[in-house]
Amino acid sequence: MEIKVMTDRDREFVMSIDKHVDDTGYANRVYTKSGYVIWEKDQQIGIIVHCILWDHLPFMNLIYIKEEHRKKGFGKQAILHWEEKMRQQGYKMTLLSTQVNEESQHLYRKLGYVDCGGLVFHDTPFDQPMEMFFRKII
């Protein structure tokens, strides 16, 4: 497995997965190096996207592994790679989230993430199951 910073060449693959990003947002990810493409044997199999909250807290917005590559350790390796990149940049803690009905919460806990809160958006334009947040000292 290899993890590479997103480039303009990855645009079609990334935007096929992440329906929340537009052309300007994608260009910003490339410029700020805030997105990674996960590769296995010269094939794009997933992505990680992050931002920095309050100028000092890396937040993983999205990790996505294509269905046929799940439960093979790629997500774990990708998260550990991202954590190491954040540590190398001098950050002390990371934050990520998932909806309460998603399986990824179990992986996050196995990797040492601790529950630290949640958001509820019932009866809003963003109605969804509760978003759970996790933190990890790196």
C-alpha angles and dihedrals in degrees: 000000000000130000119206133181111256117263134185088267091064095055099103094047094046095045091049087062104033109056092176097069125083129194093275092048091049092050088051091053090053092046095047095037090232096140134064133195118217114219132192119185094340092311125115106235105164152344142233122203125185143169134195116248120208090355093284113052121078111215120193104222095184143001116183129177119185111255096248091055098048124114091027098101098262094117092050092049092047093051092047089049091051091048091052091050090051091047090050088054090056101258118145103198140023132210131201138162145204137180115266091244095056125097096222091084089076092055091048092053091048088054091055101264116148126211110252108168147307146234127227120203101178115153093015132106086261096055110166139130114293115290110229120207126211132190134198132188106226 
